[in-house]
Amino acid sequence: MGSPFLWGVAGSGHQIEGGNVHSDYWLAEHVAASMFAEPSGDACDHYARCFDDVALLASLGYSCYRFSVEWSRIEPAEGDFDEPALDHYVALAERCRNHDIEPMVTYNHFSCPAWFAARGGWSDPDSVDRFGRYCTVVAEALGDRVDWACTLNEPNVGVQLREDGIFPADDQWREFDWQRDAARVAGGSQFSIFPIGPTQPSQDHLLAAHGRAVEIIHAANPRCRVGMTLAVQDYQTMPGGHEAAAESRRKAVDVYLDATGGDDFIGVQTYTRAVYDPEGVVDPGPDVERTQMGYEFYPEALGGAISYVASRTGKPVFVTENGIATEHDERRVEYLDRAVASMRAAVTGGAEVLGYCHWSIFDNYEWVHGYRPKFGVIAVDRTTQQRTPKPSAYRLGDHARAGRP
Ligand code: BGC
């Protein structure tokens, strides 16, 4: 019997820490004509409260916490590494371990330093070296305290949004006014934040950066299991839709899976399904239940996504995100139970699954949408910063106590 199945929650620095003032997102939230519904502000004040938050996760019975280290805190100016910020994340990892929680560290969860965006972000070929230099500093600081790492969060999400028709095709992108303002404020000629913008040439640089990070993290801690996390919908078809679905999945998922040769696991992040007819994705129509994000309520997508990734790569899967935005926590409880049942079915079908992290730890900052969508298993009163676990938080604890799915 290998290592125990891990159960827990995931979050990302910019979405919960608060005051991430050197990041590209923070800058983009504050310029004129910003496309963000509201700025992230103090978020859930997790940077100050993370040690208590870990104790809360332990009390709920979780065995894993996936969090991200914020590049812009660690390297607020290019080449200038901030020791107290590094110490903070080392202490957070240690705090997890002291509470029998496996820390899973994401090296980059979308947000980057503002200086990086002003140099073209991931579209600049030097982004690979820039990320590599940062990863080396972080991996050496964390050392053998962290045995689970994700390099990049959803480097495929821009392609997926384009394939779903939510983002324009690469040659249709026009610079936003706020990007011009942001470039001016950051002292660059451009301002490129992921995943806003054309998917090329960023895709090549992201894939190269991933490969580089895997090597760096393995060199610093050979025991560390490293993977890329990917947005993976459950691709389903209507009559005649097979080719369109396969082509879309090839561009949005397979290209990335093909770059995971050196990885120890694939991080699967699933929220819903996409159904294809010969023309492309079909809208689910007015009668289906939808989440606050407008996605179809379809928890069984998780099992489909796991089975696909496991059978295509032959590698173990870790569910690094799965969840639902809703004001009605009883819908989250149902979503969780059904998603876990579908994960169990995928395991019975032959997939190796190492763990499950629900998205999200808290009701947090949902990027351009601000604080309206509620993804958390723990509610946060953002005036008092009081945390209140929802019934779904306890249900996740029940699954954790039940053990392997
Ligand atoms: C991202 C998270 C995001 C979540 C819900 C994932 O794509 O990794 O940052 O909050 O989906 O939309």
Residues whose N, C-alpha, C, O or C-beta is under 5 A from the ligand:
A	BS01	BGC	none
